[in-house]
Amino acid sequence: MNTVTIFKALADPTRLKILECIEGGEKCICEIIPYTGKSQPNVSQHLKILKHAGLIKERKDGTRVMIKVFHKEIFYILNSVKKLK
């Protein structure tokens, strides 16, 4: 993916909250939804954008959909930006 697509994907508080949730490791969507406080359809739309940007990947585990970060280096960028505050 190109840089603009990645930064657009990072430009939303809900998507940042999703990445924060999965920073510690793979999570089921059923864990991400309450963490964000958003509805399932809303979280699914945000996950679609993150996936399109190449930031996350998903896999099926029975009936559960598991989400994890594709490139952990994204947290270096996010944590660097937090230091600018």
Buried (B, 14 or more C-beta within 10 A) or exposed (E): EEEEBBEBBBEEEBBBBBBEBBBEEBBEBEBBBEBBEBEEEEBBEBBEBBBEBBBBBBEEEEEEBBBEBBEEEBBEEBEEEEEEE
